[in-house]
Every structure is written in C-alpha cells, then in structure tokens.
C-alpha cells in the first residue's frame, strides 16, 4: 500500500493513525505487516481464500479512500521442482 503524495489533510492523518488499531482488529485475517523503509505505507500480507474476502478487508481499511494498492498473489516455493519447473 502506498499513500498518495499530496499534503496530508486532517482526515488522512486520522485515518493513518487508526491503522494500528485496524491491524489488531483483523487478528488472524492479517498474517504480517511491514513498513517500507524510507517510504510512506507498507506491505500487509493477507491469507484469504477469495478475492472477495480480500476486497472486503481492503475496503474496511481506514486509509482505503486515500491510498493506492498493489495486490500481488504469493505462492510458496517449498518444492524445488516447482521453482525450476522440472518434472519428477
């Protein structure tokens, strides 16, 4: 997630300040969250079973109307054959 680079308005500042409480409220729905060093915003890792669930969580975020999002699907690469593409 990256915040837009306009000067922050009071409602944006309030929304950003609410994010730690929002993260606590999510509990197990949020696997991890990271701050991107030297940047506004960060990376939040959700493990959801559907795009609809993920969309719901993003839409409930206090900064939803002020931030831009990049959603990336992640895959575990535990099996070397998966990483190299070779068949066993």
Beta strands, then each sheet from edge to edge (+ up, - down):
strand 1: 2-3
strand 2: 30-35
strand 3: 42-46
strand 4: 67-68
sheet 1: 1+ 4-
sheet 2: 2+ 3-
end
